[in-house]
Amino acid sequence: MSSDLQSSANWESSTLCTLYKQLWVGAKPLPDNISLAGQTAVITGGNAGLGFEAGRQLLQLGLSNLVIAVRSRSKGEAAASKLREEFPLSTITVSIVDLTDYDSITNFCRECEKLERLDYVILNAGLMASELRRAERTGHELVFQTNYLSTVFMVLLLVPTLISKSKTNKSDHPPVLSIVGSDTMYSSTFTASTSVFDTIDNPPSYEELPHYATTKLLLMMFISRLAKEVDSENIIINVCNPGLTNGTGLVHHNEDQGLLNRVGSMLLRGLGRPIHVGASNYTYALLAAGLESHGSFVSDWSIKPYAPIMYTTDGQKISDMLWEETLRELTASGPVSLWFKPSFSLL
């Protein structure tokens, strides 16, 4: 588990390790004879890029039912139509969810409750923004809202449904909920002394990649804590990382950029994995990482350490603040029924 891998955290955080992983670490095969016949998966952001490819890979393994959760009905249906042509024996449906709207997330999760079964969920939708913007409905910084708050809100709503469906259907394996993180979390230098939310919502300066990295660090902190509240025999919750991957839309090349930025973009494209390779990290996290991945960081087809700060006293203080602020925010924002007893009063 990631909690046991502190000794390799500094290496994983190094530039040399990143180059090594991108250039020389290859995908591990899935266990033999996997069949997903009769099973159901949900993928947010499943209309394009890594989410779409992950859906394809699950369907190739015989998945019977795939739900693509997207913001745009037309884009979702276009993606579903392509998959229906390739996999005519599977049922592929589109569901709408807007990650800036708690009501939309709640409605989507209620739709998931109506599914006959629910075996796998990949929360893949995310955002990287070049300038600070606010989510209209909540007032939080938009990347923090999308990558962290709304994602965690969805996790808290989906976990009871996944556990309930598994028990009802007498599944022979625990359901898996995999949230897409990023190894950019290793580069975050985030600190907070009084409030995590106030600090990330109101940065003294805004930089695109460092801010994105911090949202992924906070996500890993919360999921590692949440995993302690639920038995991995009932559900496996992990955070997966596709690595630097071309064709995801996160890294853009702009001809108006300066020479240095353009050279940097070219290097990123040269290091980036093909999209089917990046997406195979998702399927690995669902189907091969196993019980050991519960609450852990799955990257490069193996379980990796947390960011170094998470093993420190300062990191634990930030994690504790984050945990309390998050639960207070989300229990006040919608119908999050806490299926565990928090270690503090929400009143």
C-alpha positions as CSV (number, residue, x, y, z in Angstrom):
1,M,0.0,0.0,0.0
2,S,1.1,3.6,-0.6
3,S,1.2,4.2,3.2
4,D,4.1,1.7,3.4
5,L,6.2,3.3,0.6
6,Q,7.7,6.4,2.2
7,S,11.2,5.3,1.5
8,S,10.7,5.7,-2.3
9,A,8.6,8.9,-2.2
10,N,11.5,11.3,-2.9
11,W,12.6,9.2,-5.9
12,E,9.1,9.2,-7.3
13,S,9.1,13.0,-6.9
14,S,12.2,13.5,-9.0
15,T,12.5,14.7,-12.5
16,L,14.8,11.8,-13.3
17,C,12.2,9.3,-12.2
18,T,9.5,11.0,-14.3
19,L,11.8,10.7,-17.4
20,Y,12.5,7.1,-16.6
21,K,8.8,6.2,-16.2
22,Q,7.7,8.0,-19.3
23,L,10.5,6.5,-21.5
24,W,11.1,3.0,-20.2
25,V,8.2,1.8,-18.0
26,G,5.7,-0.2,-20.0
27,A,2.2,-1.5,-19.4
28,K,1.7,-4.6,-17.3
29,P,-0.7,-7.2,-18.7
30,L,-4.0,-7.8,-16.9
31,P,-4.7,-11.1,-15.3
32,D,-5.6,-13.9,-17.8
33,N,-9.2,-14.8,-18.6
34,I,-10.9,-11.6,-17.3
35,S,-14.5,-11.4,-18.4
36,L,-16.7,-8.5,-17.6
37,A,-19.8,-10.1,-19.0
38,G,-22.9,-9.1,-17.1
39,Q,-21.2,-6.2,-15.3
40,T,-21.7,-2.5,-15.4
41,A,-19.2,0.4,-15.4
42,V,-19.7,4.2,-15.2
43,I,-17.0,6.6,-16.5
44,T,-17.3,10.4,-16.1
45,G,-15.8,12.3,-18.9
46,G,-16.1,9.2,-21.0
47,N,-16.8,10.9,-24.3
48,A,-13.2,11.6,-25.3
49,G,-9.6,11.0,-24.6
50,L,-8.6,8.7,-21.7
51,G,-12.2,8.2,-20.5
52,F,-13.4,7.1,-24.0
53,E,-10.4,4.8,-24.4
54,A,-10.9,3.3,-21.0
55,G,-14.5,2.5,-21.9
56,R,-13.3,0.8,-25.1
57,Q,-10.9,-1.3,-23.1
58,L,-13.5,-2.5,-20.7
59,L,-15.9,-3.3,-23.6
60,Q,-13.1,-5.3,-25.2
61,L,-13.1,-7.4,-22.0
62,G,-16.8,-8.1,-22.5
63,L,-18.4,-5.4,-20.3
64,S,-22.2,-5.7,-20.7
65,N,-23.2,-2.2,-19.7
66,L,-21.3,1.1,-19.9
67,V,-22.6,4.5,-18.8
68,I,-20.8,7.5,-20.2
69,A,-21.3,10.5,-17.9
70,V,-20.8,13.8,-19.7
71,R,-21.8,17.5,-19.5
72,S,-22.9,17.7,-23.2
73,R,-25.6,15.3,-24.4
74,S,-24.6,15.6,-28.0
75,K,-20.9,14.9,-27.3
76,G,-21.9,11.9,-25.2
77,E,-24.2,10.5,-27.8
78,A,-21.6,10.9,-30.5
79,A,-19.1,8.9,-28.4
80,A,-21.7,6.3,-27.5
81,S,-22.6,5.9,-31.2
82,K,-19.0,5.0,-32.0
83,L,-18.8,2.5,-29.3
84,R,-22.2,0.9,-30.2
85,E,-20.9,0.3,-33.7
86,E,-17.8,-1.4,-32.4
87,F,-19.5,-3.3,-29.6
88,P,-23.1,-4.1,-30.7
89,L,-23.7,-6.7,-28.0
90,S,-23.1,-4.2,-25.2
91,T,-25.5,-1.6,-23.8
92,I,-24.0,1.9,-23.9
93,T,-25.9,4.8,-22.4
94,V,-25.3,8.5,-21.8
95,S,-26.0,10.3,-18.5
96,I,-25.6,14.0,-17.9
97,V,-23.6,15.5,-15.0
98,D,-22.2,19.0,-14.5
99,L,-19.3,19.0,-12.1
100,T,-19.8,22.7,-11.2
101,D,-23.4,22.0,-9.9
102,Y,-24.0,20.0,-6.8
103,D,-27.7,19.4,-7.8
104,S,-26.6,17.9,-11.2
105,I,-24.1,15.6,-9.4
106,T,-26.9,14.6,-6.9
107,N,-29.3,13.8,-9.8
108,F,-26.6,11.8,-11.6
109,C,-25.8,9.7,-8.5
110,R,-29.6,9.1,-8.1
111,E,-29.6,7.7,-11.6
112,C,-26.8,5.4,-10.7
113,E,-28.9,4.1,-7.8
114,K,-31.5,2.9,-10.4
115,L,-28.9,0.7,-12.2
116,E,-29.5,-3.0,-11.8
117,R,-25.9,-3.4,-10.8
118,L,-22.8,-1.2,-10.5
119,D,-19.4,-2.8,-10.5
120,Y,-16.8,-0.2,-11.5
121,V,-16.7,3.6,-11.6
122,I,-13.9,5.8,-13.0
123,L,-14.1,9.4,-12.1
124,N,-12.1,10.8,-14.9
125,A,-13.5,14.3,-15.6
126,G,-11.1,17.1,-14.6
127,L,-9.9,20.6,-15.4
128,M,-6.8,22.6,-15.9
129,A,-7.2,26.3,-16.4
130,S,-4.7,29.0,-17.4
131,E,-6.3,31.7,-15.2
132,L,-8.1,31.9,-12.0
133,R,-11.9,31.6,-12.4
134,R,-14.8,31.0,-10.0
135,A,-17.5,28.4,-10.1
136,E,-20.7,30.4,-10.4
137,R,-22.8,28.4,-8.0
138,T,-20.3,27.9,-5.2
139,G,-17.8,30.8,-5.5
140,H,-14.9,28.4,-5.1
141,E,-11.9,28.6,-7.5
142,L,-13.0,26.5,-10.5
143,V,-10.2,24.0,-10.8
144,F,-10.4,23.3,-7.1
145,Q,-14.2,22.9,-7.4
146,T,-14.0,20.5,-10.3
147,N,-11.0,18.4,-9.5
148,Y,-11.5,18.2,-5.8
149,L,-14.8,19.3,-4.2
150,S,-17.2,18.1,-6.8
151,T,-15.3,14.9,-7.3
152,V,-15.2,14.1,-3.6
153,F,-18.9,15.0,-3.4
154,M,-19.6,12.4,-6.0
155,V,-17.4,9.8,-4.2
156,L,-19.4,10.3,-1.0
157,L,-22.7,9.8,-2.8
158,L,-21.6,6.8,-4.9
159,V,-19.8,4.7,-2.2
160,P,-23.0,3.5,-0.5
161,T,-24.6,2.7,-3.9
162,L,-21.6,0.6,-5.0
163,I,-21.6,-1.3,-1.7
164,S,-25.4,-1.9,-1.8
165,K,-25.4,-3.1,-5.4
166,S,-22.6,-5.5,-4.7
167,K,-24.3,-7.0,-1.8
168,T,-27.7,-7.2,-3.6
169,N,-26.1,-9.0,-6.6
170,K,-23.9,-11.2,-4.4
171,S,-20.9,-10.2,-6.5
172,D,-17.8,-12.4,-6.2
173,H,-15.5,-9.3,-6.0
174,P,-15.8,-5.9,-4.3
175,P,-16.8,-3.0,-6.5
176,V,-14.0,-0.6,-7.5
177,L,-14.2,3.2,-7.5
178,S,-11.1,4.7,-9.1
179,I,-10.6,8.5,-9.1
180,V,-8.1,9.9,-11.6
181,G,-5.3,11.7,-9.9
182,S,-1.9,12.9,-11.2
183,D,1.7,12.4,-10.4
184,T,2.0,16.2,-10.6
185,M,1.0,16.0,-6.9
186,Y,4.6,15.1,-6.2
187,S,5.6,18.7,-7.3
188,S,3.1,20.6,-5.1
189,T,4.5,22.9,-2.5
190,F,1.2,23.7,-1.0
191,T,1.0,24.8,2.6
192,A,-1.9,26.0,4.8
193,S,-1.8,27.2,8.4
194,T,-5.4,28.0,9.1
195,S,-7.8,27.0,6.3
196,V,-7.1,24.8,3.3
197,F,-10.1,26.1,1.4
198,D,-9.2,29.8,2.0
199,T,-5.6,29.2,1.0
200,I,-6.4,27.4,-2.3
201,D,-9.4,29.6,-3.2
202,N,-7.3,32.8,-2.8
203,P,-3.7,32.2,-3.9
204,P,-1.3,35.1,-3.8
205,S,-0.5,34.3,-7.4
206,Y,-2.0,31.8,-9.8
207,E,0.0,29.3,-11.9
208,E,-1.7,26.7,-14.0
209,L,0.3,23.6,-13.4
210,P,1.2,24.1,-9.7
211,H,-2.5,24.8,-8.9
212,Y,-3.6,21.7,-10.8
213,A,-1.0,19.7,-8.9
214,T,-2.2,20.9,-5.6
215,T,-5.8,19.9,-6.4
216,K,-4.6,16.4,-7.1
217,L,-2.5,16.4,-3.9
218,L,-5.6,17.3,-1.9
219,L,-7.6,14.7,-3.7
220,M,-5.1,12.0,-2.7
221,M,-5.1,13.3,0.9
222,F,-8.9,13.0,1.2
223,I,-9.1,9.6,-0.5
224,S,-6.4,8.1,1.6
225,R,-8.3,9.2,4.7
226,L,-11.7,8.1,3.4
227,A,-10.3,4.6,2.7
228,K,-9.8,4.1,6.4
229,E,-13.5,4.5,7.0
230,V,-14.5,1.5,4.7
231,D,-13.4,-2.1,4.5
232,S,-11.7,-3.0,1.3
233,E,-13.7,-6.3,1.3
234,N,-16.8,-4.1,0.7
235,I,-15.3,-1.6,-1.8
236,I,-11.9,-0.7,-3.2
237,I,-11.3,3.0,-3.6
238,N,-8.0,4.1,-5.2
239,V,-6.5,7.0,-7.1
240,C,-5.0,6.2,-10.5
241,N,-2.7,8.2,-12.7
242,P,-2.3,7.7,-16.5
243,G,1.0,9.5,-16.7
244,L,1.8,12.1,-19.2
245,T,-0.4,11.1,-22.2
246,N,-0.9,12.7,-25.6
247,G,-4.3,13.5,-26.9
248,T,-6.0,14.2,-23.5
249,G,-6.6,17.9,-24.1
250,L,-4.7,18.9,-20.9
251,V,-1.6,20.0,-22.7
252,H,-2.1,22.5,-25.5
253,H,0.4,23.8,-28.1
254,N,-0.2,27.5,-29.0
255,E,1.7,28.9,-32.0
256,D,1.7,32.3,-30.2
257,Q,3.7,30.9,-27.3
258,G,7.3,32.0,-26.8
259,L,10.1,29.8,-28.1
260,L,10.8,28.3,-24.6
261,N,7.2,27.3,-24.1
262,R,7.0,25.9,-27.6
263,V,10.1,23.8,-27.1
264,G,8.6,22.6,-23.7
265,S,5.4,21.6,-25.5
266,M,7.4,19.6,-28.0
267,L,9.2,17.8,-25.3
268,L,6.0,17.0,-23.5
269,R,4.6,15.5,-26.7
270,G,7.7,13.5,-27.2
271,L,7.5,12.0,-23.7
272,G,3.7,11.5,-23.8
273,R,2.3,8.0,-23.9
274,P,-0.2,6.9,-26.6
275,I,-3.7,7.3,-25.3
276,H,-4.4,3.6,-25.2
277,V,-1.3,3.1,-23.0
278,G,-2.3,5.9,-20.6
279,A,-5.8,4.5,-20.3
280,S,-4.6,1.0,-19.5
281,N,-3.5,2.5,-16.1
282,Y,-7.3,3.0,-15.5
283,T,-8.2,-0.6,-16.4
284,Y,-5.2,-1.8,-14.3
285,A,-6.4,0.1,-11.3
286,L,-9.9,-1.4,-11.7
287,L,-9.0,-5.0,-12.5
288,A,-5.5,-5.8,-11.4
289,A,-4.4,-3.5,-8.5
290,G,-6.5,-5.4,-6.0
291,L,-7.2,-5.0,-2.3
292,E,-3.7,-3.6,-1.8
293,S,-4.6,-0.5,-3.8
294,H,-7.3,0.6,-1.4
295,G,-6.6,4.2,-0.4
296,S,-3.5,4.1,-2.5
297,F,-2.0,5.8,-5.6
298,V,-1.9,3.5,-8.6
299,S,0.5,4.7,-11.3
300,D,2.7,3.1,-14.0
301,W,0.8,-0.2,-13.5
302,S,1.8,-0.5,-9.8
303,I,1.1,1.0,-6.4
304,K,3.3,4.0,-5.8
305,P,4.0,6.2,-2.7
306,Y,2.1,9.2,-1.7
307,A,3.6,12.7,-2.1
308,P,6.4,13.1,0.4
309,I,4.5,15.7,2.4
310,M,1.8,13.2,3.2
311,Y,4.3,11.3,5.4
312,T,5.1,14.4,7.5
313,T,3.6,16.0,10.5
314,D,2.8,19.2,8.5
315,G,1.2,17.1,5.8
316,Q,-1.0,15.3,8.4
317,K,-2.1,18.7,9.8
318,I,-3.1,19.8,6.3
319,S,-4.9,16.5,5.7
320,D,-6.8,16.8,9.0
321,M,-7.9,20.4,8.2
322,L,-8.9,19.3,4.7
323,W,-11.0,16.4,6.0
324,E,-13.0,18.5,8.4
325,E,-13.5,21.5,6.0
326,T,-14.6,19.1,3.2
327,L,-17.2,17.2,5.3
328,R,-18.6,20.5,6.7
329,E,-18.9,22.0,3.2
330,L,-20.4,18.9,1.5
331,T,-22.9,17.9,4.2
332,A,-24.1,21.5,4.1
333,S,-24.3,21.6,0.3
334,G,-26.4,18.6,-0.5
335,P,-27.7,15.2,0.5
336,V,-24.4,13.6,1.6
337,S,-25.4,11.0,4.1
338,L,-22.3,10.1,6.1
339,W,-22.2,6.4,6.2
340,F,-19.3,6.6,8.6
341,K,-18.9,8.5,11.9
342,P,-16.5,11.4,11.6
343,S,-14.0,12.0,14.3
344,F,-15.5,15.5,15.1
345,S,-18.9,17.2,15.4
346,L,-20.4,18.6,12.2
347,L,-22.6,20.9,14.2
